[in-house]
Amino acid sequence: MPVPDSIRQSPSMGEEMAQFSEENIMGMKFETPERFVRLSLYICDIINNLCFHVGIANYSQLVSASLDLYVPGFKLTSVLSSSSKDILTRQTVAIKKLAEPFKSAVVAKHMFREIKLLKHLQHDNIIHLKDIFVSPSEEIYLVTDRLSVDLHTLIRSKKLEDQFTQYFMYQIMRGLKYVHSAGVIHRDLKPGNILVNENCDLQICDFGLARTQKAQMTGYVVTRYYRAPEIMLTWRRYDEKVDIWSAACIFAEMMIGRPLFPGKNYIDQFSVITQLLGMPPEEVVSQIRSDNTLNFVRSLPTRNRKPLSYYFPKTGHKALSLLDSMLQYNPKLRPSAAETLTSSYLAPYHDPTDEPTAPEKFDWSFLEADYPLDLWKSLIYSEVLDFHKGNVRNGKGRGNEIPCNIASYLNSMELTSPSDRDTDKEVSPNDTSH
């Protein structure tokens, strides 16, 4: 990936560094521009549950903050705090803190990916990046709309009525149609990554694990309950159909009020799936590349797939027909997101004139890049500057305010092409697991 010209260009002399204020909440430091006021912290049981399920010990990395001003927003889990107002627009906002983004080249590359993705994905059902800033201590904050609650919390609070399940499912698939058309796989779709506001508008968030549809993949993605069989069976390659499986699990969870496949561990997870869907067909088993995994699958007791109506006796035929089509072992047999929108179940909301695709594919060329930390840092800063300049051009930002002293940093860098650098490689060009 060539170094963008924007990095080589000196920012205008009229650009100024934003003034920051610091606030400590429960031992956690937040540095935000002064236009953000009344900072409050989102801490709830969802964060603790998420840490438990994915094995994260340091929950401070999962903290989201709600502020008062402009239009911030992002959140990893659920938003249960009091609302804040933008003193200019009076809009409620949220902020996601990316701690230690420049700890290593690997971490910086991951941060670059998430920022670039959020800038690229512009859709009603995708979390909308409103602002980015870098604090004086060089921590990155992503700002988006703050929605009222996540789907995990909503499902746990009460049983959803059928009309809400149907409308939420439509919006999930509408968003996935757009994401997949951009050449992106979410890879971590789950109720906690789906946000809903008081008007039942839905947005998919947290693209930290998103990847291209073409690369060889790692198996350790997607929270266990929503993990597609091909991931558990260690296929070397998989595609956007892993998101279709995850969406099906979410669909069922909205209907029954609990996870469809609540495996206790990796082995139990697949066993639970076979109890409902029977044994995987041979064309699926033949794709397994791990001897241990193959032996495990062969050792399972023979089970036949039963009609879903056996497990969902109160669910309508149209809903079960869609769910059954999405819960196929063979990903080639699952419908695309676009195809689910034409199903009889989603027909009441289907509008082909209002289900857009991405205008262009996302550029994944940076995945093969093997840059040192300082260049990844410059690329991130360039993305932040580009975002702010774009907001100014579109009348959404203040033209003379630059988040942190990015301009000075870029001016101080002696930037050359990565091929001209004689540095130790920190990441293998073939390593796409980051």
LUMDREN-425930 format. One record per residue (C-alpha): x, y, z. Coordinates in steps of 0.5 Angstrom, whole numbers, plus 500, padded with zeros to 3 digits. Layout:
# residues N
XYZ...
# end
This chain:
# residues 434
500500500503507498504512503498517502500524499496527505501525510507528506503535505504540511497542514496549514499554518492556521490550524490550531491544537484543540484545548483539552480537559482531563477528568478521572472517573473511577480511576480512569483518565479521560482527556477530551476537548473542552467542548465536551462537558459532563462526562459520565461513565457507562459501567454495567453488568454487560461489560463484566459479562463480556469480559468473562465470555471473551477472557478479557481481564482488564475491563478498562479497555471496554469502557465507553464514556458519554459526553455533552457536546458535538456529536460523539459516539461509539460504545462497545457494550450497552449505554445505560447512563444519563444523556448528555447534550451538545451545547451547540447542537444539543445532541446526545453523544458517546465516546469510545476510548482506544487506550495505548494505540501506539503500544506496538506496530501490531496494535497501531495497525489494528487501530488504523483498520478500525478508524479507516473502516468507520470512516468508510462505512456510511449507512443508516444501520451502521454506527456513524463516526461523528468525530475522532480526536487524539488526546495530549497523551496520545490516546485515541477517542472515537465519537459517534451517536449514542443510542439508548441500549444494546440488543443484549440488554433489550432481550434480557429485559423482557421478551420482544414482541414479534413485530419488534423482532421482525423490524430489528431483523430487517435492519440487521440484514439491511446493514449487513447487505451494505457491509458485505457489498463493501467487501467487509465481514464483521466477524463479531456480530452479537446482540451486544454489538447492535444498538437501538434507540427509543425510535427502534432505529438500529445500528451495528457497531464494533468493527474491531474484528472486521476483515476482507472477504478474500484473506485467509482467516484465523479461527479465533473470532466471533463470540462463542454463542454466535460462531459459525461452524466453519470457524469452529471446524478450522476451515482455512477460508471463510466468507461473509456467510459467517455473519449470516450465521451470527445473524440467525443466532441473534434472530433466534435469541430475539424470539426465545429470549436466550442464546440459541447455542449456549455452549460452555466451551469450544467443544460443548458449543459444537455439540450443542449445535448438533443437538439442534441441527444434526451432524454436519454433511460430508461436504462440510466435514471434508473441509476440516484441516485439523486432525484433532477437530476431524477426530472430534467431529467423527466421535460425536453421536449420530444425530439427525436434523429436526424441523425447527418447529419442533423447538419453536412451536409458537413461531410462525412459518415465515420466521422459521423458514428464514431462520432455517435457511440461515442455519445451514452448515454449508455456508454456500447454502445460506442466503446472502444478506440481500436475499434475506431481505426478499424473504416473505418474513421481511416482506413488510419492510422490504424496499429495494429502492431503500436498501443501498450498497456501498458505492465502492469496496473498502481498500484492504491493501494495508493488511499486507503492509509491514510498517514500523510503528512510527509510520502506522502512527503517521497513517493514523494521524493522517486519517484523523486529519483527513476526517476533520478536513472532510467535516470542514468541507461538509460544514460539520466541523470547525476549520481551525481546530485540530485534535491534539498537535498532530500537525506538528508531529507530521511535520517533524516526521521524515517520511519516506516510502516503506521500501526505503526503510531499513528497519526490523520487521515487526509483522509478517507480510503474510500475517493477516490475523491482526
# end
